[in-house]
Amino acid sequence: MLSILKLDAGGIPQGWVNAEEATKHYADDSVLWTLGEPIFKMRGGISRMSGQQSIIELHSIIAINGTSKINLFDVVPAITKHKLFKRDRGLCAYCGDAIHESQAEAEHIIPNSKGGKYSWMNLVISCRPCNQRKGNRTPEMAGMGLLYTPYQPSLYEDMILKGRHILADQMDFLAANLPKNSRLLEASFGIQR
């Protein structure tokens, strides 16, 4: 499915939109600038006056009127199991085995019953055997150390984690704004070249 990266006028990501949503922005003249080559053509009606069909070429990245009133450092991305899986690169936090996404479990490092929160910093991906072995205990109580440290993704990392089929120019734009220590710089997330 075609996804277009939508930015505000200042280049801050606002979300992924489909071709129809992007076309509305082009049609109402709210697209200020674009990046990348056109990736799709939307065809409209035929003009009675000219006999020409209207065509709107969609770029992979569009910036629309308006600017965000957000502080990038205050943004806490919503947590989903899919994004957690991608953040942790499909590896069990306890044994390091690669897990298929359908088999991965979102695991609380500090269990809810012990005051653990549902947050990026308290969740990791785990395989079912490790999750069951750890049970309702902390890693220390279970004698199971974490192989990697959880972290809260930045807004740019979150856009990568949300994206399904990220095009090369979209990934280049997002990667240029990633924190220097981002684990996502090392990973491949379905980039289409």
PELIN-V471106 format. One record per residue. SS is DSSP state (alpha for helix, beta for strand, coil for the rest). D_LAST is the distance of its C-alpha to the last C-alpha in Angstrom with 1 decimal. Layout:
ss=SS d_last=D_LAST
ss=SS d_last=D_LAST
//
This chain:
ss=coil d_last=15.2
ss=coil d_last=13.9
ss=coil d_last=14.5
ss=beta d_last=15.0
ss=beta d_last=15.9
ss=beta d_last=19.5
ss=beta d_last=21.2
ss=coil d_last=24.9
ss=coil d_last=26.1
ss=coil d_last=26.0
ss=coil d_last=22.3
ss=coil d_last=23.2
ss=beta d_last=21.0
ss=beta d_last=23.1
ss=beta d_last=20.9
ss=beta d_last=18.4
ss=beta d_last=19.7
ss=coil d_last=19.2
ss=alpha d_last=19.2
ss=alpha d_last=23.0
ss=alpha d_last=23.5
ss=alpha d_last=21.3
ss=alpha d_last=23.3
ss=alpha d_last=26.5
ss=alpha d_last=25.6
ss=alpha d_last=24.9
ss=alpha d_last=28.1
ss=coil d_last=30.3
ss=coil d_last=29.1
ss=coil d_last=28.1
ss=beta d_last=24.6
ss=beta d_last=25.4
ss=beta d_last=22.2
ss=beta d_last=18.5
ss=beta d_last=15.3
ss=beta d_last=12.2
ss=beta d_last=12.3
ss=beta d_last=14.0
ss=beta d_last=12.1
ss=beta d_last=15.3
ss=beta d_last=18.9
ss=beta d_last=21.9
ss=beta d_last=25.0
ss=beta d_last=28.4
ss=beta d_last=31.9
ss=beta d_last=33.8
ss=coil d_last=35.9
ss=coil d_last=39.6
ss=coil d_last=40.2
ss=coil d_last=37.5
ss=coil d_last=36.5
ss=coil d_last=32.8
ss=beta d_last=30.3
ss=beta d_last=28.6
ss=beta d_last=24.9
ss=beta d_last=22.8
ss=beta d_last=19.2
ss=beta d_last=17.3
ss=beta d_last=14.9
ss=beta d_last=12.5
ss=beta d_last=15.0
ss=beta d_last=18.7
ss=beta d_last=21.8
ss=beta d_last=25.0
ss=coil d_last=28.7
ss=coil d_last=30.3
ss=coil d_last=29.8
ss=coil d_last=29.9
ss=coil d_last=33.2
ss=coil d_last=31.8
ss=coil d_last=32.0
ss=alpha d_last=28.7
ss=alpha d_last=30.7
ss=alpha d_last=32.6
ss=coil d_last=29.8
ss=coil d_last=30.0
ss=coil d_last=27.1
ss=coil d_last=28.2
ss=coil d_last=28.1
ss=coil d_last=26.7
ss=alpha d_last=26.6
ss=alpha d_last=22.9
ss=alpha d_last=22.2
ss=alpha d_last=24.8
ss=alpha d_last=23.2
ss=alpha d_last=19.8
ss=alpha d_last=21.7
ss=coil d_last=23.7
ss=coil d_last=20.7
ss=coil d_last=22.6
ss=beta d_last=25.4
ss=coil d_last=29.1
ss=coil d_last=30.7
ss=coil d_last=33.8
ss=coil d_last=33.2
ss=coil d_last=29.5
ss=coil d_last=28.6
ss=beta d_last=25.2
ss=coil d_last=25.9
ss=coil d_last=24.3
ss=alpha d_last=23.8
ss=alpha d_last=26.6
ss=alpha d_last=29.0
ss=coil d_last=28.3
ss=beta d_last=31.1
ss=beta d_last=31.2
ss=beta d_last=34.0
ss=beta d_last=36.3
ss=coil d_last=37.1
ss=coil d_last=40.4
ss=coil d_last=41.6
ss=alpha d_last=42.5
ss=alpha d_last=46.1
ss=alpha d_last=46.2
ss=coil d_last=44.9
ss=coil d_last=41.1
ss=coil d_last=39.0
ss=coil d_last=35.9
ss=coil d_last=33.7
ss=alpha d_last=30.5
ss=alpha d_last=32.8
ss=alpha d_last=34.8
ss=beta d_last=32.2
ss=beta d_last=30.2
ss=beta d_last=28.7
ss=beta d_last=31.2
ss=coil d_last=31.8
ss=alpha d_last=34.8
ss=alpha d_last=37.1
ss=alpha d_last=36.7
ss=alpha d_last=37.0
ss=alpha d_last=40.2
ss=alpha d_last=41.5
ss=alpha d_last=41.1
ss=coil d_last=42.6
ss=coil d_last=44.2
ss=coil d_last=44.4
ss=coil d_last=42.7
ss=alpha d_last=40.8
ss=alpha d_last=43.9
ss=alpha d_last=46.3
ss=alpha d_last=44.2
ss=coil d_last=43.8
ss=coil d_last=40.0
ss=coil d_last=38.1
ss=coil d_last=34.6
ss=coil d_last=32.0
ss=coil d_last=29.9
ss=coil d_last=30.8
ss=coil d_last=29.7
ss=coil d_last=28.6
ss=coil d_last=28.1
ss=coil d_last=24.5
ss=coil d_last=24.3
ss=alpha d_last=23.2
ss=alpha d_last=19.7
ss=alpha d_last=19.5
ss=alpha d_last=20.8
ss=alpha d_last=18.1
ss=alpha d_last=15.5
ss=alpha d_last=18.0
ss=alpha d_last=18.5
ss=coil d_last=15.0
ss=coil d_last=14.0
ss=coil d_last=10.4
ss=coil d_last=9.2
ss=beta d_last=6.4
ss=alpha d_last=5.2
ss=alpha d_last=8.4
ss=alpha d_last=10.4
ss=alpha d_last=10.0
ss=alpha d_last=10.9
ss=alpha d_last=13.8
ss=alpha d_last=15.0
ss=alpha d_last=14.8
ss=coil d_last=16.8
ss=coil d_last=19.5
ss=coil d_last=19.8
ss=coil d_last=23.1
ss=coil d_last=23.2
ss=coil d_last=24.3
ss=coil d_last=21.7
ss=alpha d_last=20.9
ss=alpha d_last=17.5
ss=alpha d_last=16.4
ss=coil d_last=16.9
ss=coil d_last=15.2
ss=coil d_last=11.9
ss=coil d_last=11.8
ss=coil d_last=9.5
ss=coil d_last=6.4
ss=beta d_last=3.8
ss=coil d_last=0.0
//
